[in-house]
Amino acid sequence: MLTIHSWHDLTAFNTLAMPAKAQFFAELSDLNDLPELLDFIAKQDLPSLWIGGGSNLVLADEVPGCVVHIATKGIEIQSDSEESVLIKVAAGESWHGLVTHCIENGWYGLENLALIPGSVGASPVQNIGAYGVEVADLIDQVEVFDTLSNTFDVMQKADCQFAYRDSLFKRNPGRFIITSVRFNLSKQFEAKCSYAALQGWLDAQGIKELSAQAIFDAVVAVRQSKLPNPEVLPNAGSFFKNPVVSNDCFEGLRQIYPEIPNYPDASGVKLAAGWLIDQCGWKGLYRERVGVHKDQALVIVNHAGGSRQDIDELADDIKQSVFNRFSVRLEQEPIAYP
Ligand SMILES: Cc1cc2nc3c(=O)[nH]c(=O)nc-3n(C[C@H](O)[C@H](O)[C@H](O)COP(=O)(O)OP(=O)(O)OC[C@H]3O[C@@H](n4cnc5c(N)ncnc54)[C@H](O)[C@@H]3O)c2cc1C
């Protein structure tokens, strides 16, 4: 049954643990309740925010309109052959839970994306990626409710306009409610461990025979050693995207900083945002309520009830100092709402 709460505390619904209050809040665990919920939102003419794990959000202290926590569950096999499997997964399933389930069943492709917090429904929004894999590589279709046309729609992968940490869904906030995602997974395992940190862990463990479980274990171990657990120290993962600069800009920077980490990119050269921030001396910075993680300059943490203003001020100061030193503009990765 659908229950709508007023001025609901969202602290437990965002991994930065911002003490935000939603004007209205509902949990959607049955898609059959969607029409009633949309009707409530339309009749009151409310803005709406559809969330999963709240691990990529920076919320304001008061969130106007209706926040809907999508909690629908279900993993359905839609086609099964010797080579591959097509599975349709409800938006409210846990992302890491899905990765684990797939490995247990011998369905491969998602193992490099283990331990990313959040829900399946949010995974296409910023085209989650880690250790050389992006979720778009495995997505076949996305089912949505389009609030513009008021219809359910099935979007093929090509329609989703996936790019680095970007998609049609991210560029049209509030328009598409993702109800399920269909993945095309292989039954033949192919290891992707070109990332030095991953290979280094496997070498250190003496693992020569690669399996999906070995990659999964390596990803989990490397992530746990590098990133703070939001349940212990509230954070939203990488706070800035890795900036892509032109070849000319990169050459200019390399003259001054020969050691600058860089990666080839289709539209120029990708730089490591964490390295740029670290060079500006931010790692481990502690302000009254918020700060920068002591081991990972890319992660902003909320030590003690920090507000949206605290986070915004720190993020702006970091951006400004990186720009002053390198003339590179950083872009925030988590979505600020509203
Ligand atoms: C410790 C940590 C590590 C992280 N590591 C990575 C990483 O390696 N790679 C990476 O890409 N990201 C990473 N992230 C970011 C985050 O986990 C992902 O972006 C994740 O997909 C967000 O899922 P969520 O369910 O928490 O989304 P939310 O934070 O709840 O929502 C994020 C956005 O998606 C929208 N949204 C959510 N669900 C739906 C839906 N069903 N329909 C329509 N819109 C929806 C929301 O409106 C919002 O705009 C990390 C975050 C943390 C805290």
The ligand as an SDF file (V2000), in Angstrom:
LIG
                    3D

 53 58  0  0  0  0  0  0  0  0999 V2000
   31.6410    5.0460   -1.8980 C   0  0  0  0  0  0  0  0  0  0  0  0
   31.0750    5.2980   -3.2840 C   0  0  0  0  0  0  0  0  0  0  0  0
   31.7330    4.7740   -4.3840 C   0  0  0  0  0  0  0  0  0  0  0  0
   31.2350    5.0050   -5.6770 C   0  0  0  0  0  0  0  0  0  0  0  0
   31.8950    4.4650   -6.7420 N   0  0  0  0  0  0  0  0  0  0  0  0
   31.4330    4.6750   -7.9950 C   0  0  0  0  0  0  0  0  0  0  0  0
   32.1250    4.1200   -9.1120 C   0  0  0  0  0  0  0  0  0  0  0  0
   33.1260    3.4340   -8.9830 O   0  0  0  0  0  0  0  0  0  0  0  0
   31.6200    4.3730  -10.3540 N   0  0  0  0  0  0  0  0  0  0  0  0
   30.4890    5.1060  -10.5340 C   0  0  0  0  0  0  0  0  0  0  0  0
   30.0800    5.2860  -11.7000 O   0  0  0  0  0  0  0  0  0  0  0  0
   29.8110    5.6330   -9.5000 N   0  0  0  0  0  0  0  0  0  0  0  0
   30.2500    5.4320   -8.2380 C   0  0  0  0  0  0  0  0  0  0  0  0
   29.5760    5.9740   -7.1670 N   0  0  0  0  0  0  0  0  0  0  0  0
   28.3570    6.7830   -7.4020 C   0  0  0  0  0  0  0  0  0  0  0  0
   27.0240    6.0000   -7.2240 C   0  0  0  0  0  0  0  0  0  0  0  0
   27.2140    4.8260   -6.4830 O   0  0  0  0  0  0  0  0  0  0  0  0
   26.3890    5.6520   -8.5670 C   0  0  0  0  0  0  0  0  0  0  0  0
   26.1490    6.8040   -9.3210 O   0  0  0  0  0  0  0  0  0  0  0  0
   25.0600    4.8840   -8.3940 C   0  0  0  0  0  0  0  0  0  0  0  0
   24.5940    4.4220   -9.6460 O   0  0  0  0  0  0  0  0  0  0  0  0
   23.9730    5.7280   -7.7520 C   0  0  0  0  0  0  0  0  0  0  0  0
   22.9020    4.8620   -7.4420 O   0  0  0  0  0  0  0  0  0  0  0  0
   21.7620    5.2860   -6.4330 P   0  0  0  0  0  0  0  0  0  0  0  0
   20.6990    4.2500   -6.4930 O   0  0  0  0  0  0  0  0  0  0  0  0
   22.3540    5.5330   -5.1030 O   0  0  0  0  0  0  0  0  0  0  0  0
   21.2760    6.6330   -7.1080 O   0  0  0  0  0  0  0  0  0  0  0  0
   20.7070    7.9950   -6.3830 P   0  0  0  0  0  0  0  0  0  0  0  0
   21.8600    8.6190   -5.6860 O   0  0  0  0  0  0  0  0  0  0  0  0
   19.5360    7.5900   -5.5460 O   0  0  0  0  0  0  0  0  0  0  0  0
   20.2860    8.7940   -7.6120 O   0  0  0  0  0  0  0  0  0  0  0  0
   21.2530    9.3160   -8.5050 C   0  0  0  0  0  0  0  0  0  0  0  0
   20.5390    9.9730   -9.6890 C   0  0  0  0  0  0  0  0  0  0  0  0
   19.8420    8.9700  -10.4150 O   0  0  0  0  0  0  0  0  0  0  0  0
   18.4420    9.2720  -10.4430 C   0  0  0  0  0  0  0  0  0  0  0  0
   17.7410    8.0060  -10.3060 N   0  0  0  0  0  0  0  0  0  0  0  0
   17.9350    7.0580   -9.3580 C   0  0  0  0  0  0  0  0  0  0  0  0
   17.1120    6.0180   -9.5800 N   0  0  0  0  0  0  0  0  0  0  0  0
   16.3860    6.3320  -10.6710 C   0  0  0  0  0  0  0  0  0  0  0  0
   15.3540    5.6700  -11.4010 C   0  0  0  0  0  0  0  0  0  0  0  0
   14.9160    4.4470  -11.0700 N   0  0  0  0  0  0  0  0  0  0  0  0
   14.8090    6.3090  -12.4710 N   0  0  0  0  0  0  0  0  0  0  0  0
   15.2540    7.5350  -12.8430 C   0  0  0  0  0  0  0  0  0  0  0  0
   16.2190    8.2020  -12.1970 N   0  0  0  0  0  0  0  0  0  0  0  0
   16.7740    7.6090  -11.1290 C   0  0  0  0  0  0  0  0  0  0  0  0
   18.1910   10.1960   -9.2720 C   0  0  0  0  0  0  0  0  0  0  0  0
   17.0500   11.0070   -9.5010 O   0  0  0  0  0  0  0  0  0  0  0  0
   19.4770   11.0060   -9.2650 C   0  0  0  0  0  0  0  0  0  0  0  0
   19.4050   11.9970  -10.2450 O   0  0  0  0  0  0  0  0  0  0  0  0
   30.0460    5.7580   -5.8550 C   0  0  0  0  0  0  0  0  0  0  0  0
   29.3760    6.2800   -4.7380 C   0  0  0  0  0  0  0  0  0  0  0  0
   29.8860    6.0410   -3.4560 C   0  0  0  0  0  0  0  0  0  0  0  0
   29.1570    6.5830   -2.2650 C   0  0  0  0  0  0  0  0  0  0  0  0
  1  2  1  0
  2  3  1  0
  2 52  2  0
  3  4  2  0
  4  5  1  0
  4 50  1  0
  5  6  2  0
  6  7  1  0
  6 13  1  0
  7  8  2  0
  7  9  1  0
  9 10  1  0
 10 11  2  0
 10 12  1  0
 12 13  2  0
 13 14  1  0
 14 15  1  0
 14 50  1  0
 15 16  1  0
 16 17  1  0
 16 18  1  0
 18 19  1  0
 18 20  1  0
 20 21  1  0
 20 22  1  0
 22 23  1  0
 23 24  1  0
 24 25  2  0
 24 26  1  0
 24 27  1  0
 27 28  1  0
 28 29  2  0
 28 30  1  0
 28 31  1  0
 31 32  1  0
 32 33  1  0
 33 34  1  0
 33 48  1  0
 34 35  1  0
 35 36  1  0
 35 46  1  0
 36 37  1  0
 36 45  1  0
 37 38  2  0
 38 39  1  0
 39 40  1  0
 39 45  2  0
 40 41  1  0
 40 42  2  0
 42 43  1  0
 43 44  2  0
 44 45  1  0
 46 47  1  0
 46 48  1  0
 48 49  1  0
 50 51  2  0
 51 52  1  0
 52 53  1  0
M  END
$$$$
